[in-house]
Amino acid sequence: MKNLLKWLLAACALLLVAYLYPGVQIESFTSALIAALVVGLLNTLVRPVLVILTLPVTVVTLGLFLFVINALMFWGAASLLDGFHVNGFWAAMLGSLIYSVLMLVVDTALKSVFSR
């Protein structure tokens, strides 16, 4: 139940990112659901490998390179899907930052709801 709710709220967060920032476009709620799934899968499967491979750069930049990795995951998801579009790397950077903040709020809210 918690995972299903998180997936739905992640799709809503993507729609909110598209509403707040014109560099990210999503065609429909169905596209947002699929995009949330793909972003989640990329963050679960590909991101850890990239973090390990780029560890020296991440250490030198004091962790700031992780923002680049997040943007690449966001941009990569948009390049895989038809209903989800990001207008370049910097749009992916800002879109991924907004999405990360929104998902932090979602995670905090779900943790407080499901801890009872």
Buried (B, 14 or more C-beta within 10 A) or exposed (E): EEEEBBBBBBBBBBBBBBEEBEBBBBBEBEBBBBBBBBBBBBBEEBBEEBEEEBEEEBEEEEEEBBBBBBBBBBBBBBEBBEBBBBBEEEBBBBBBBBBBEBBEEBEEEBEEEEEE
